[in-house]
Amino acid sequence: MDMQAAIRAITERRDLSHADMTEVMRIIMTGQATPAQIGGFLIGMRMKGETVDELTAAAQVMRGLHGLHLRGCRRRRACRQAW
């Protein structure tokens, strides 16, 4: 699911599947979405209301990407300070 389809779905008050939310969060977290797309998506999610499945998928993506960042650090203390 691309950002436009995700924004369209949530403005129509349709819940995103776990797989769709995972894909959208990867797009957002890897810098592939524009600031306007991110803002529209987050406002739409807030207006629609987040489901447990959507929040779970978002958290899993963020935790997974955060783990990748820390594994690449040579000095853990420096990495923690960056966050």
VMD Tcl script that draws the C-alpha trace (Angstrom):
set ca {
  {0.00 0.00 0.00}
  {1.43 3.38 -0.94}
  {0.92 6.60 1.03}
  {-1.84 7.92 -1.22}
  {-3.85 4.72 -0.87}
  {-3.32 4.70 2.90}
  {-4.45 8.31 3.27}
  {-7.47 7.63 1.07}
  {-8.38 4.56 3.16}
  {-8.21 6.34 6.48}
  {-10.12 9.39 5.25}
  {-12.84 6.91 4.27}
  {-12.61 5.63 7.87}
  {-11.37 2.19 6.83}
  {-9.01 0.38 9.16}
  {-5.63 -0.68 7.78}
  {-4.56 -4.31 8.00}
  {-1.44 -5.20 9.94}
  {0.44 -5.73 6.65}
  {-0.73 -2.40 5.19}
  {0.19 -0.46 8.34}
  {3.59 -2.16 8.42}
  {4.25 -1.11 4.83}
  {3.11 2.48 5.45}
  {5.22 2.79 8.60}
  {8.29 1.50 6.77}
  {7.72 4.17 4.10}
  {7.44 6.85 6.77}
  {10.32 5.68 8.95}
  {12.76 5.25 6.05}
  {12.21 8.79 4.75}
  {10.28 7.87 1.61}
  {7.18 9.91 2.57}
  {6.95 13.69 2.28}
  {6.22 15.80 5.36}
  {2.79 16.60 3.92}
  {2.00 12.90 3.48}
  {3.12 12.13 7.01}
  {1.04 14.96 8.43}
  {-2.04 13.99 6.44}
  {-1.68 10.37 7.44}
  {-1.25 11.09 11.15}
  {-4.14 13.54 11.28}
  {-6.33 11.08 9.40}
  {-5.39 8.28 11.79}
  {-6.23 10.45 14.78}
  {-9.59 11.45 13.32}
  {-10.45 7.86 12.36}
  {-9.19 6.39 15.60}
  {-6.32 3.93 15.78}
  {-6.98 0.21 16.13}
  {-4.90 -2.11 18.27}
  {-3.68 -3.88 15.12}
  {-2.56 -0.58 13.55}
  {-0.72 0.51 16.70}
  {0.91 -2.89 17.05}
  {2.19 -2.82 13.47}
  {3.51 0.74 13.89}
  {5.31 -0.16 17.12}
  {6.87 -3.27 15.58}
  {8.29 -1.28 12.68}
  {9.68 1.44 14.93}
  {11.23 -1.08 17.32}
  {12.71 -3.04 14.43}
  {14.29 0.00 12.84}
  {15.55 1.27 16.19}
  {17.24 -2.09 16.76}
  {18.96 -1.87 13.38}
  {20.32 1.54 14.31}
  {21.73 0.35 17.64}
  {23.32 -2.77 16.14}
  {25.28 -0.54 13.78}
  {26.77 1.53 16.61}
  {30.25 0.82 17.86}
  {29.86 2.69 21.12}
  {26.49 2.02 22.74}
  {26.70 5.05 25.03}
  {27.10 7.41 22.07}
  {24.11 5.81 20.36}
  {21.89 6.19 23.39}
  {22.80 9.86 23.66}
  {21.81 10.39 20.03}
  {18.30 9.13 20.80}
}
mol new
graphics top color blue
foreach p $ca { graphics top sphere $p radius 0.5 }
foreach p [lrange $ca 0 end-1] q [lrange $ca 1 end] { graphics top cylinder $p $q radius 0.2 }
display resetview
